[in-house]
Amino acid sequence: MATSDTKSQAPAKQDKTPVGQLTAEALASAYANMVSEHQASQSEYQKQCAEAYSVMVNQQQQAVAAAHKPVEAAKQKVVEAAAAAQVNPEKAQDFHNAYQEFMNAVSKAQSSAEVQDAFQKAQNAFQKAYQKSYDTARQRCDKAYQEYVKALKKAWTEIDPGTVDPATMRVIEWSTKVAAQAKG
């Protein structure tokens, strides 16, 4: 015969390992995971940005070197024409012509559309790699944060604030504050 008398039912048994303690351990673990993921994503982000920057600088240096090849060739012709003009004064016009070619090559190298295009392409590739790396790092941090918030929600649903010891309650409160600050 079932009765609805609540006095005859046994009181709920108190666990010697309170849920609050387990919750505090879970929160500490979730927080450590979030911090670890943030650090790992920042490290990877910095590495990827450094690599992208290195590629950009290398591409720009190659563009400058390619633009200066004609300058170097013209410079060599000036040196050779100068040596020939010293031996034979009739070669002075060849020296003058070689020097004009050299100055034209310098002018062309300084205003080279190819170099400017190469610089712009390298800069655009760097910006794209930088943005992709940033987005990936941001997604990793957001995911770690979301996992941390899930652990917080679980902690608050598993405990009765009135029965949790003050130390555990401070851990949960601190974790909640950290989660709010981490997103803000």
LOTORKOL-362243 format. One record per residue (C-alpha): residue number from 0; residue in three letters; x negated, y negated, z. Coordinates in Angstrom, 1 decimal. Layout:
residues N
   num   residuo     east    north       up
   NUM       Ala        X        Y        Z
...
END
This chain:
residues 184
   num   residuo     east    north       up
     0       Met      0.0      0.0      0.0
     1       Ala     -1.6     -3.2     -1.2
     2       Thr     -1.3     -6.3      0.8
     3       Ser     -1.9     -9.8      0.0
     4       Asp     -3.3    -10.5      3.4
     5       Thr     -6.7    -12.3      2.8
     6       Lys     -7.7    -11.7      6.4
     7       Ser     -8.0     -8.0      5.9
     8       Gln    -10.4     -8.4      3.0
     9       Ala    -14.2     -8.3      3.7
    10       Pro    -16.0    -11.6      3.4
    11       Ala    -18.2    -12.1      0.4
    12       Lys    -21.6    -10.7      1.1
    13       Gln    -24.4    -13.3      1.2
    14       Asp    -27.4    -12.2     -0.9
    15       Lys    -30.8    -12.5      0.9
    16       Thr    -32.3    -13.8     -2.4
    17       Pro    -30.0    -16.8     -2.9
    18       Val    -28.9    -17.7     -6.4
    19       Gly    -30.4    -21.1     -5.8
    20       Gln    -33.9    -19.7     -5.4
    21       Leu    -33.5    -17.7     -8.6
    22       Thr    -32.1    -20.8    -10.3
    23       Ala    -35.1    -22.9     -9.1
    24       Glu    -37.5    -20.3    -10.5
    25       Ala    -35.6    -20.2    -13.8
    26       Leu    -35.7    -24.0    -14.0
    27       Ala    -39.4    -24.1    -13.3
    28       Ser    -39.9    -21.6    -16.0
    29       Ala    -37.7    -23.5    -18.5
    30       Tyr    -39.5    -26.8    -17.6
    31       Ala    -42.9    -25.1    -18.1
    32       Asn    -41.7    -23.8    -21.5
    33       Met    -40.4    -27.2    -22.6
    34       Val    -43.7    -28.9    -21.6
    35       Ser    -45.8    -26.2    -23.2
    36       Glu    -43.7    -26.4    -26.5
    37       His    -44.0    -30.2    -26.4
    38       Gln    -47.8    -30.0    -26.0
    39       Ala    -48.1    -27.3    -28.7
    40       Ser    -46.0    -29.3    -31.2
    41       Gln    -48.0    -32.5    -30.5
    42       Ser    -51.3    -30.7    -31.0
    43       Glu    -50.1    -29.1    -34.3
    44       Tyr    -48.7    -32.5    -35.4
    45       Gln    -52.0    -34.2    -34.8
    46       Lys    -53.9    -31.5    -36.6
    47       Gln    -51.6    -31.6    -39.6
    48       Cys    -51.8    -35.4    -39.7
    49       Ala    -55.6    -35.3    -39.5
    50       Glu    -55.7    -32.8    -42.3
    51       Ala    -53.4    -34.8    -44.5
    52       Tyr    -55.4    -38.0    -43.9
    53       Ser    -58.6    -36.1    -44.8
    54       Val    -57.0    -34.9    -48.1
    55       Met    -55.9    -38.5    -48.8
    56       Val    -59.3    -40.0    -48.2
    57       Asn    -61.0    -37.3    -50.3
    58       Gln    -58.6    -37.9    -53.2
    59       Gln    -59.2    -41.6    -53.0
    60       Gln    -63.0    -41.1    -52.9
    61       Gln    -62.8    -38.9    -56.0
    62       Ala    -60.8    -41.5    -57.8
    63       Val    -63.4    -44.2    -57.0
    64       Ala    -66.2    -41.8    -58.0
    65       Ala    -64.5    -41.1    -61.3
    66       Ala    -64.0    -44.8    -61.9
    67       His    -67.6    -45.5    -61.2
    68       Lys    -69.0    -42.9    -63.6
    69       Pro    -68.8    -45.3    -66.5
    70       Val    -70.4    -48.0    -64.4
    71       Glu    -73.3    -45.7    -63.6
    72       Ala    -73.7    -44.7    -67.2
    73       Ala    -73.7    -48.4    -68.2
    74       Lys    -76.2    -49.2    -65.5
    75       Gln    -78.5    -46.6    -66.8
    76       Lys    -78.3    -48.1    -70.3
    77       Val    -79.2    -51.5    -68.8
    78       Val    -82.2    -50.1    -67.1
    79       Glu    -83.3    -48.4    -70.3
    80       Ala    -82.7    -51.5    -72.4
    81       Ala    -84.6    -53.7    -69.9
    82       Ala    -87.6    -51.4    -70.1
    83       Ala    -87.5    -51.4    -73.9
    84       Ala    -87.1    -55.2    -74.0
    85       Gln    -90.2    -55.6    -71.8
    86       Val    -92.2    -53.5    -74.3
    87       Asn    -90.7    -55.0    -77.4
    88       Pro    -89.1    -58.6    -77.1
    89       Glu    -87.0    -57.9    -80.2
    90       Lys    -85.0    -55.5    -78.1
    91       Ala    -83.7    -58.4    -75.9
    92       Gln    -80.4    -58.3    -77.7
    93       Asp    -80.0    -54.6    -76.9
    94       Phe    -80.6    -55.5    -73.2
    95       His    -78.0    -58.3    -73.4
    96       Asn    -75.5    -56.0    -75.1
    97       Ala    -76.1    -53.2    -72.5
    98       Tyr    -75.7    -55.8    -69.7
    99       Gln    -72.4    -56.9    -71.2
   100       Glu    -71.2    -53.3    -71.3
   101       Phe    -72.2    -52.9    -67.7
   102       Met    -70.2    -55.9    -66.6
   103       Asn    -67.2    -54.8    -68.6
   104       Ala    -67.5    -51.3    -67.0
   105       Val    -67.6    -53.0    -63.5
   106       Ser    -64.6    -55.2    -64.3
   107       Lys    -62.7    -52.2    -65.6
   108       Ala    -63.5    -50.1    -62.6
   109       Gln    -62.4    -52.8    -60.2
   110       Ser    -59.1    -53.3    -61.9
   111       Ser    -58.5    -49.7    -62.9
   112       Ala    -54.9    -48.7    -63.1
   113       Glu    -55.9    -45.1    -62.8
   114       Val    -57.7    -45.7    -59.5
   115       Gln    -54.7    -47.7    -58.2
   116       Asp    -52.4    -44.9    -59.3
   117       Ala    -54.6    -42.3    -57.7
   118       Phe    -54.7    -44.3    -54.5
   119       Gln    -50.9    -44.6    -54.5
   120       Lys    -50.4    -40.9    -55.2
   121       Ala    -52.8    -40.0    -52.4
   122       Gln    -51.0    -42.4    -50.1
   123       Asn    -47.6    -41.0    -51.0
   124       Ala    -48.8    -37.4    -50.5
   125       Phe    -50.1    -38.4    -47.1
   126       Gln    -46.9    -40.1    -46.1
   127       Lys    -44.9    -37.0    -47.2
   128       Ala    -47.1    -34.7    -45.2
   129       Tyr    -47.0    -37.0    -42.2
   130       Gln    -43.2    -37.2    -42.3
   131       Lys    -42.9    -33.4    -42.7
   132       Ser    -45.2    -32.8    -39.8
   133       Tyr    -43.4    -35.4    -37.7
   134       Asp    -40.0    -33.8    -38.5
   135       Thr    -41.3    -30.4    -37.6
   136       Ala    -42.7    -31.5    -34.3
   137       Arg    -39.5    -33.4    -33.5
   138       Gln    -37.4    -30.3    -34.2
   139       Arg    -39.6    -28.2    -32.0
   140       Cys    -39.4    -30.7    -29.2
   141       Asp    -35.6    -31.0    -29.6
   142       Lys    -35.2    -27.2    -29.5
   143       Ala    -37.4    -27.0    -26.4
   144       Tyr    -35.3    -29.7    -24.8
   145       Gln    -32.0    -28.0    -25.7
   146       Glu    -33.3    -24.8    -24.1
   147       Tyr    -34.2    -26.7    -21.0
   148       Val    -30.7    -28.3    -20.9
   149       Lys    -29.2    -24.8    -21.3
   150       Ala    -31.1    -23.7    -18.3
   151       Leu    -29.9    -26.7    -16.3
   152       Lys    -26.3    -26.1    -17.3
   153       Lys    -26.7    -22.4    -16.2
   154       Ala    -28.2    -23.5    -12.9
   155       Trp    -25.4    -25.8    -12.1
   156       Thr    -22.8    -23.2    -13.0
   157       Glu    -24.5    -20.5    -10.9
   158       Ile    -24.7    -22.4     -7.6
   159       Asp    -22.4    -23.8     -5.1
   160       Pro    -24.1    -27.1     -4.1
   161       Gly    -22.7    -26.8     -0.6
   162       Thr    -24.5    -23.5      0.1
   163       Val    -27.9    -24.1     -1.6
   164       Asp    -30.8    -25.1      0.6
   165       Pro    -31.9    -28.7      0.3
   166       Ala    -35.3    -27.8     -1.3
   167       Thr    -33.6    -25.9     -4.2
   168       Met    -31.1    -28.6     -4.6
   169       Arg    -33.9    -31.2     -5.0
   170       Val    -35.5    -29.0     -7.7
   171       Ile    -32.2    -28.8     -9.6
   172       Glu    -31.6    -32.6     -9.2
   173       Trp    -35.2    -33.4    -10.3
   174       Ser    -34.8    -31.1    -13.3
   175       Thr    -31.6    -32.8    -14.2
   176       Lys    -33.3    -36.2    -14.0
   177       Val    -36.3    -35.0    -16.0
   178       Ala    -34.0    -33.7    -18.7
   179       Ala    -32.1    -37.0    -18.9
   180       Gln    -35.4    -38.9    -19.1
   181       Ala    -36.9    -36.5    -21.7
   182       Lys    -34.1    -37.2    -24.2
   183       Gly    -33.9    -40.9    -23.5
END
